[in-house]
Amino acid sequence: MKGKGEDKWVKPSGPPVLLSGGNPQIPKGYGEEPVAAYLEAMPGWKQAAGRQLDQIVSRTVPEVTKAVKWNSPFYGMERDIWFLSFHCMAKYIKVAFFRGASLVPEPPEGSKHPEVRYFHLFENKTLDEAQFADWVSQAARIPGAKM
């Protein structure tokens, strides 16, 4: 059972700490506000890229549910059932599709988990927005992963 006030996100009082790879440490929370705080705290070129990812997901799946968990933004069709997340690494953004093995074509990077596939976004590479939006659209229609 959920405790009273558990969904209320508390904005950090100071600037976010950047963890290894420059990943922002943002408190867990549901909705637009914690995701916006994560995007704002992304360092350097990753901030614009993170905003672009978020905008494509929001445009492609207007009814998407958002949260920050484990210092990463999560996207799903219902609370705690997620189809996508991303995380700042030292030299790239790691985008995870939790049921990526079901996407056509599959995102290029494999995982130890048989269903997860990754897409790595690097600073000097242009995002193929059409392909990413297609993966997002497909992923939103597949039952997500419970986390």
N, C-alpha and C positions, 0 to 999 in steps of 0.2 A: 504494500500500500504506500502511496506517495505521501510524504509529509507536507503539511501546510506551508505554502510559500516556496516549495522546492523549485518551481518554475521561474521564480523571480531572479533575474540575472543581476549580479552586483558588479558594476563597472569598477575596474581596478583604480585605486587612488592615484597611482603614479604611472609613469611610462612602463609599458610591458617589458619584461625581461626577454631577451632573445636567447633561446636555447641553442644547442649545437646545430650547426648548419644555418643559423639565423632564423630558426623557427620560433614564432612568437609564443610566449607563455600567456595564454588567455584563459580565464576561468570558464569552467563548463557552464553552458547555458543554451537555451532553446530560442530560436527566432532570429530575426534580422540583426538585432543589436549586437550580440556577441560575434556574429559572423562579420559584421561591419568593423568591429574593433579588431578582429584578427586581420582583415584585409588592410586596415589602416596601419597596423604594426608590421606588416611584411616589409623587409628591408629592400632598398634599391629597386632594381628592375622587376623584382618579384612582385612588388605591390601592384604595378600596372597589369602584369600578367595574371595575378590572382583576381583582380577586379574583372578582367576580361573573362576568365573562367566562370566567375560568379554570375556575370551578366548573361553569358550564353546559357548557363543552366536555368537561370530565372526566366529568360525569354523562351527557351525551348519547353520548359515545364513550369508554366505559371503557378501551378498549385503545389509546387515543391515545398517540403518542410526542411528547415535549416536548423543546425545546431553547431556548437563547438564542443567537442569531446576530445580528450587526450591531446589537447593543444593543436587541433586540426578542425577545419570546417567539414561538416557532414551534410549530405543532401539525400532526401528520401521522399517517399510518397506517404508515409505515416510515421508517427513518433517511434524512434528507436528501431526502425526498419530502413536501412540505408542502402543506396545504390552507388554512391560515389563519395570520395573524400580526397583532400589533397594536403600536402605537407611540404614545408620548405626544407630542402637539403642544401648542402654547401654550394653546389654549382647548378642546381636545377630544382624544379618543383615536381614532386612525385604525385601524380594523379592516380588514384586507385579506383578501379571499377570492381566492386565486390562480387559480381557475377559476370565478369568480363569474358570468361571462356564461352559464354553464350552469345556474345556480340559478333556481328558479321560486318567487316572483317574484325578479328580480335585485335585489341590494342597490342602493341608490339612487345611489351616486356612481360615475361612470365613471372611466376611467384612460387613459393614453396607450397602455397595453398592451391589446390587444383582448379578452383573456380575464379580466383583473383587474377586480374591482369592490370598492368601498369602502363601509363603513358608518361614519359618524362619530357618536361618542357624546359628547354635551355634558353639562355639569354639571347643568343644570336640566331635563333631559329624561329621562323614565323609559324604561328599556330595555324593549322588547317582548320578554320572555324567550321566549315561545312562538315568535315569528318567528325570533329569533336561533338558538334550538335547532333549528328546522327547517332553517335555512340550514346550520348545523353538520352536522346529520345528512346532508343532501344532499351537502355538500362532502366529507365523509369517504368517501362511496361513489364519488366521481369520482376518476380518477387525478390525483394532486397534481402540483405543480411541483417539479422537481429544483433544489435550491439547496445 
